[in-house]
């Protein structure tokens, strides 16, 4: 007979820790440059759900520092003249505020 994976205490369901994957390594991150309305450009770990966009571990790209635009940043990562302002958390925006996203070479970021 196997051990139960859940337990009810005072109408609260608890899950055994050893029954779930507690590692956060779910493979390569989806790193994107996200251009938002009103000129905001952020970069970080991208996800979208329920009409909202989330950019985790985000930075605002204050100065691109490129000769070839955002595509160069996406391909090469931060360049010597690039200026990033760390957001200390997650940037969240409505899907309708997104002008475009550029998928990045994750290993460069």
N, CA, C and O of each residue as an XYZ file, in Angstrom:
436
protein
N       0.832     -1.180      0.000
C       0.000      0.000      0.000
C       0.880      1.249      0.000
O       1.820      1.348      0.790
N       0.581      2.193     -0.875
C       1.409      3.393     -0.975
C       0.973      4.448      0.044
O      -0.164      4.459      0.516
N       1.898      5.314      0.357
C       1.638      6.396      1.311
C       0.703      7.431      0.672
O       0.801      7.674     -0.531
N      -0.195      8.044      1.444
C      -1.062      9.088      0.876
C      -0.240     10.321      0.514
O       0.728     10.657      1.196
N      -0.638     10.993     -0.570
C       0.086     12.182     -1.025
C      -0.505     13.465     -0.467
O       0.129     14.518     -0.526
N      -1.722     13.385      0.076
C      -2.353     14.559      0.664
C      -2.903     14.219      2.037
O      -3.090     13.052      2.379
N      -3.159     15.268      2.823
C      -3.699     15.127      4.167
C      -4.610     16.320      4.426
O      -4.240     17.457      4.135
N      -5.790     16.072      4.966
C      -6.719     17.149      5.306
C      -6.627     17.434      6.800
O      -6.752     16.522      7.618
N      -6.410     18.697      7.156
C      -6.388     19.134      8.551
C      -7.192     20.424      8.639
O      -6.858     21.413      7.986
N      -8.247     20.416      9.442
C      -9.111     21.590      9.598
C      -9.562     22.146      8.251
O      -9.508     23.353      8.014
N     -10.005     21.253      7.379
C     -10.504     21.614      6.045
C      -9.451     22.251      5.133
O      -9.796     22.932      4.167
N      -8.179     22.033      5.436
C      -7.092     22.508      4.577
C      -6.373     21.279      4.044
O      -6.002     20.384      4.803
N      -6.177     21.246      2.714
C      -5.510     20.117      2.080
C      -4.007     20.390      2.005
O      -3.587     21.417      1.471
N      -3.203     19.480      2.535
C      -1.753     19.585      2.510
C      -1.197     18.515      1.577
O      -1.716     17.401      1.517
N      -0.135     18.865      0.847
C       0.491     17.952     -0.104
C       1.871     17.591      0.424
O       2.618     18.450      0.891
N       2.196     16.297      0.342
C       3.520     15.839      0.771
C       4.600     16.476     -0.099
O       4.500     16.488     -1.325
N       5.623     16.998      0.549
C       6.702     17.652     -0.169
C       7.409     16.703     -1.133
O       7.783     17.105     -2.235
N       7.592     15.451     -0.728
C       8.314     14.512     -1.582
C       7.458     13.992     -2.739
O       7.924     13.179     -3.537
N       6.207     14.459     -2.832
C       5.351     14.032     -3.947
C       5.321     15.050     -5.078
O       4.692     14.816     -6.110
N       6.000     16.184     -4.887
C       6.034     17.210     -5.936
C       7.468     17.523     -6.302
O       8.392     17.290     -5.522
N       7.641     18.053     -7.499
C       8.964     18.465     -7.957
C       9.228     19.855     -7.403
O       8.573     20.816     -7.806
N      10.188     19.974     -6.479
C      10.483     21.260     -5.863
C      11.625     21.989     -6.562
O      11.981     23.100     -6.166
N      12.196     21.389     -7.581
C      13.259     22.058     -8.313
C      12.651     23.042     -9.296
O      11.657     22.736     -9.955
N      13.250     24.228     -9.395
C      12.757     25.266    -10.294
C      13.370     25.189    -11.684
O      13.052     26.011    -12.543
N      14.229     24.233    -11.917
C      14.893     24.133    -13.209
C      13.984     23.416    -14.192
O      14.002     22.189    -14.286
N      13.205     24.171    -14.910
C      12.274     23.595    -15.879
C      12.796     23.762    -17.295
O      12.015     23.817    -18.245
N      14.097     23.841    -17.439
C      14.685     23.978    -18.763
C      15.053     25.423    -19.054
O      15.059     26.262    -18.154
N      15.360     25.713    -20.313
C      15.784     27.058    -20.671
C      14.667     28.076    -20.453
O      13.494     27.788    -20.695
N      15.037     29.244    -20.003
C      14.082     30.325    -19.775
C      13.726     30.989    -21.103
O      14.538     31.029    -22.027
N      12.503     31.508    -21.185
C      12.051     32.258    -22.352
C      12.392     33.725    -22.108
O      11.576     34.488    -21.589
N      13.606     34.106    -22.488
C      14.073     35.475    -22.293
C      13.644     36.293    -23.509
O      13.899     35.919    -24.654
N      12.985     37.422    -23.228
C      12.523     38.288    -24.321
C      12.725     39.748    -23.977
O      12.705     40.153    -22.814
N      12.922     40.522    -25.029
C      12.821     41.973    -24.942
C      11.366     42.285    -25.226
O      10.818     41.840    -26.234
N      10.737     43.049    -24.343
C       9.325     43.372    -24.476
C       9.194     44.888    -24.613
O       9.583     45.643    -23.722
N       8.635     45.316    -25.750
C       8.392     46.736    -25.987
C       6.953     47.016    -25.574
O       6.011     46.421    -26.098
N       6.804     47.939    -24.621
C       5.496     48.298    -24.100
C       5.096     49.689    -24.589
O       5.928     50.446    -25.089
N       3.833     50.009    -24.440
C       3.360     51.334    -24.806
C       4.107     52.406    -24.031
O       4.651     52.158    -22.955
N       4.119     53.582    -24.593
C       4.745     54.772    -24.003
C       6.260     54.670    -23.916
O       6.889     55.368    -23.120
N       6.852     53.793    -24.741
C       8.300     53.763    -24.879
C       9.073     52.906    -23.894
O      10.304     52.920    -23.914
N       8.393     52.160    -23.034
C       9.103     51.298    -22.101
C       9.593     50.048    -22.812
O       8.846     49.407    -23.551
N      10.853     49.707    -22.582
C      11.448     48.497    -23.152
C      12.098     47.741    -22.012
O      12.990     48.256    -21.338
N      11.638     46.497    -21.799
C      12.161     45.684    -20.695
C      12.681     44.357    -21.235
O      12.306     43.922    -22.324
N      13.544     43.728    -20.459
C      14.072     42.418    -20.825
C      14.041     41.537    -19.591
O      14.305     41.996    -18.480
N      13.715     40.259    -19.794
C      13.690     39.318    -18.690
C      12.988     38.035    -19.079
O      12.780     37.766    -20.262
N      12.623     37.238    -18.079
C      11.980     35.934    -18.284
C      10.494     36.158    -18.551
O       9.756     36.591    -17.665
N      10.067     35.866    -19.754
C       8.736     36.202    -20.250
C       7.732     35.068    -20.046
O       8.045     33.895    -20.246
N       6.520     35.450    -19.645
C       5.384     34.526    -19.687
C       4.121     35.351    -19.829
O       4.071     36.520    -19.446
N       3.101     34.717    -20.388
C       1.819     35.380    -20.604
C       0.708     34.444    -20.152
O       0.704     33.262    -20.494
N      -0.240     34.980    -19.377
C      -1.378     34.179    -18.937
C      -2.536     35.093    -18.557
O      -2.344     36.159    -17.971
N      -3.737     34.651    -18.904
C      -4.971     35.349    -18.538
C      -4.968     36.831    -18.910
O      -5.413     37.674    -18.130
N      -4.464     37.142    -20.106
C      -4.494     38.520    -20.580
C      -3.436     39.419    -19.974
O      -3.480     40.636    -20.155
N      -2.480     38.836    -19.253
C      -1.400     39.598    -18.628
C      -0.055     39.069    -19.085
O       0.103     37.874    -19.333
N       0.907     39.961    -19.194
C       2.287     39.612    -19.517
C       3.116     39.832    -18.264
O       2.966     40.847    -17.582
N       3.990     38.883    -17.962
C       4.877     38.972    -16.813
C       6.317     38.862    -17.317
O       6.638     37.957    -18.088
N       7.174     39.773    -16.887
C       8.594     39.729    -17.202
C       9.321     39.664    -15.859
O       9.467     40.669    -15.164
N       9.773     38.457    -15.513
C      10.415     38.232    -14.220
C      11.906     38.503    -14.318
O      12.501     38.395    -15.390
N      12.507     38.861    -13.174
C      13.925     39.255    -13.145
C      14.184     40.315    -14.204
O      15.163     40.246    -14.947
N      13.304     41.283    -14.259
C      13.277     42.258    -15.349
C      14.239     43.414    -15.138
O      14.583     43.788    -14.017
N      14.658     43.963    -16.279
C      15.408     45.216    -16.315
C      14.812     46.093    -17.408
O      14.406     45.600    -18.460
N      14.763     47.398    -17.149
C      14.393     48.348    -18.192
C      15.651     48.610    -19.016
O      16.724     48.841    -18.460
N      15.518     48.574    -20.330
C      16.651     48.896    -21.204
C      16.612     50.408    -21.428
O      15.855     50.899    -22.266
N      17.433     51.140    -20.674
C      17.450     52.601    -20.780
C      18.210     53.048    -22.028
O      17.793     53.979    -22.717
N      19.330     52.377    -22.314
C      20.108     52.705    -23.522
C      20.474     51.404    -24.201
O      21.094     50.528    -23.598
N      20.086     51.282    -25.462
C      20.350     50.051    -26.205
C      21.847     49.833    -26.388
O      22.340     48.726    -26.169
N      22.576     50.873    -26.787
C      24.017     50.759    -26.998
C      24.382     49.874    -28.178
O      25.420     49.212    -28.168
N      23.521     49.862    -29.204
C      23.739     48.989    -30.363
C      23.913     49.809    -31.639
O      23.584     50.994    -31.685
N      24.432     49.158    -32.660
C      24.465     49.730    -33.995
C      23.334     49.165    -34.850
O      22.989     49.727    -35.890
N      22.756     48.034    -34.397
C      21.758     47.323    -35.201
C      20.430     47.122    -34.469
O      19.644     46.265    -34.871
N      20.161     47.874    -33.423
C      18.859     47.834    -32.774
C      18.640     46.681    -31.805
O      19.582     46.029    -31.354
N      17.366     46.451    -31.501
C      17.011     45.453    -30.512
C      17.361     44.035    -30.942
O      17.651     43.185    -30.100
N      17.336     43.772    -32.244
C      17.718     42.447    -32.733
C      19.145     42.091    -32.358
O      19.444     40.936    -32.058
N      20.020     43.075    -32.375
C      21.408     42.843    -31.979
C      21.490     42.490    -30.490
O      22.240     41.593    -30.105
N      20.721     43.196    -29.653
C      20.695     42.869    -28.228
C      20.154     41.463    -27.989
O      20.676     40.717    -27.161
N      19.108     41.115    -28.718
C      18.502     39.793    -28.558
C      19.501     38.691    -28.892
O      19.543     37.654    -28.231
N      20.286     38.924    -29.904
C      21.247     37.917    -30.379
C      22.525     37.877    -29.543
O      23.045     36.800    -29.251
N      23.030     39.051    -29.159
C      24.340     39.129    -28.512
C      24.289     39.353    -27.007
O      25.295     39.168    -26.322
N      23.128     39.750    -26.481
C      23.045     40.076    -25.065
C      23.503     41.500    -24.808
O      23.681     42.290    -25.735
N      23.688     41.810    -23.548
C      24.100     43.162    -23.141
C      25.448     43.511    -23.767
O      26.394     42.725    -23.718
N      25.514     44.694    -24.348
C      26.732     45.181    -24.990
C      27.413     46.214    -24.095
O      26.809     46.670    -23.124
N      28.662     46.595    -24.400
C      29.381     47.535    -23.531
C      28.647     48.863    -23.296
O      28.739     49.429    -22.207
N      27.928     49.360    -24.293
C      27.238     50.644    -24.146
C      25.764     50.507    -23.768
O      25.038     51.500    -23.732
N      25.324     49.288    -23.488
C      23.944     49.059    -23.060
C      23.805     49.465    -21.593
O      24.661     49.152    -20.766
N      22.707     50.171    -21.285
C      22.434     50.546    -19.900
C      21.123     49.891    -19.482
O      20.073     50.148    -20.070
N      21.196     49.037    -18.454
C      20.025     48.352    -17.916
C      19.750     48.857    -16.505
O      20.668     49.039    -15.705
N      18.465     49.080    -16.211
C      18.045     49.460    -14.866
C      17.248     48.301    -14.281
O      16.137     48.020    -14.731
N      17.807     47.628    -13.284
C      17.168     46.467    -12.653
C      15.853     46.886    -12.003
O      15.779     47.915    -11.332
N      14.824     46.080    -12.209
C      13.498     46.378    -11.660
C      13.262     45.760    -10.293
O      12.257     46.067     -9.653
N      14.156     44.899     -9.826
C      13.998     44.235     -8.525
C      12.673     43.511     -8.400
O      11.969     43.643     -7.399
N      12.346     42.750     -9.421
C      11.120     41.978     -9.357
C      10.524     41.719    -10.719
O      11.235     41.576    -11.713
N       9.199     41.660    -10.748
C       8.472     41.296    -11.954
C       7.734     42.502    -12.515
O       7.050     43.221    -11.788
N       7.880     42.710    -13.809
C       7.090     43.714    -14.509
C       5.839     43.007    -15.011
O       5.922     41.928    -15.598
N       4.686     43.615    -14.779
C       3.418     43.048    -15.228
C       2.694     44.094    -16.051
O       2.642     45.266    -15.676
N       2.128     43.659    -17.192
C       1.370     44.571    -18.050
C       0.236     43.805    -18.710
O       0.305     42.586    -18.869
N      -0.789     44.516    -19.085
C      -1.881     43.939    -19.848
C      -1.365     43.578    -21.235
O      -0.525     44.286    -21.792
N      -1.866     42.474    -21.797
C      -1.454     42.071    -23.162
C      -1.601     43.207    -24.163
O      -0.804     43.318    -25.095
N      -2.607     44.045    -23.981
C      -2.858     45.129    -24.930
C      -1.799     46.230    -24.872
O      -1.718     47.057    -25.781
N      -0.996     46.249    -23.822
C       0.066     47.243    -23.689
C       1.342     46.820    -24.407
O       2.275     47.612    -24.536
N       1.387     45.567    -24.876
C       2.592     45.051    -25.541
C       2.568     45.427    -27.013
O       1.637     45.081    -27.740
N       3.604     46.139    -27.442
C       3.749     46.505    -28.850
C       4.364     45.342    -29.611
O       3.892     44.982    -30.690
N       5.426     44.747    -29.048
C       6.069     43.584    -29.663
C       6.998     42.932    -28.649
O       7.358     43.540    -27.641
N       7.385     41.679    -28.928
C       8.408     41.006    -28.129
C       9.476     40.474    -29.086
O       9.184     40.144    -30.236
N      10.692     40.395    -28.605
C      11.803     39.846    -29.382
C      12.428     38.738    -28.548
O      12.965     38.990    -27.469
N      12.356     37.501    -29.055
C      12.937     36.357    -28.346
C      14.453     36.491    -28.349
O      15.063     36.780    -29.379
N      15.051     36.276    -27.182
C      16.497     36.456    -27.018
C      17.231     35.125    -26.967
O      16.645     34.088    -26.657
N      18.491     35.169    -27.267
C      19.393     34.052    -27.060
C      19.633     33.970    -25.556
O      20.440     34.723    -25.012
N      18.935     33.061    -24.887
C      18.911     33.024    -23.419
C      20.312     32.925    -22.802
O      20.562     33.528    -21.758
N      21.210     32.189    -23.416
C      22.550     32.001    -22.855
C      23.346     33.304    -22.825
O      24.325     33.409    -22.085
N      22.948     34.281    -23.605
C      23.654     35.566    -23.647
C      23.185     36.512    -22.560
O      23.839     37.515    -22.274
N      22.071     36.197    -21.965
C      21.508     37.062    -20.922
C      21.726     36.440    -19.570
O      21.326     37.012    -18.556
